[in-house]
Amino acid sequence: MKAVSYFLLLSMALFLLPLACTKTLVSPVSAIATATPTFTPTVVTAAPITISVTSSNLYSVNGTAGPAISGPITVVPGQVMVFDISNNPHPLYIDNGSGTCSITNQTTFPYFYTISGSAGTMYTFHCGIHGICNGGSTTCALPCSAMSGVFQVQ
């Protein structure tokens, strides 16, 4: 019986020995890791602006009939201008922001023009028959009169 008791004690000692020798080390945190934020750019896309012609040969904005466009239309880069003047298919001229017509004699409508200039860029547009800019119907430099308009990049 003593042999069995010694055997049980020895077995228990061998079983408990690893537990007795195990020590949990607790060390202070030397540095706290912080996540580096990642930023995803937000793309702001403005709705297209539609320029059309009223019955009195004046441009209107987004279907609002009325007097000629009196002030600059505010736009953002990437915004689309839709020239839907099929009821008066006179030639359309659009300035590229430098006073030079980059679109000339456009007579197929609707015509889609995407704004690509930077903030402050001024674009002019006018009718080649009813609009005159800086002394000539095929010139896009300001000032323009009659059937014309300006959009400015924000």
Order of alpha helices (4+ residues) and beta strands (2+ residues): alpha-beta-beta-beta-beta-beta-beta-beta-beta-beta
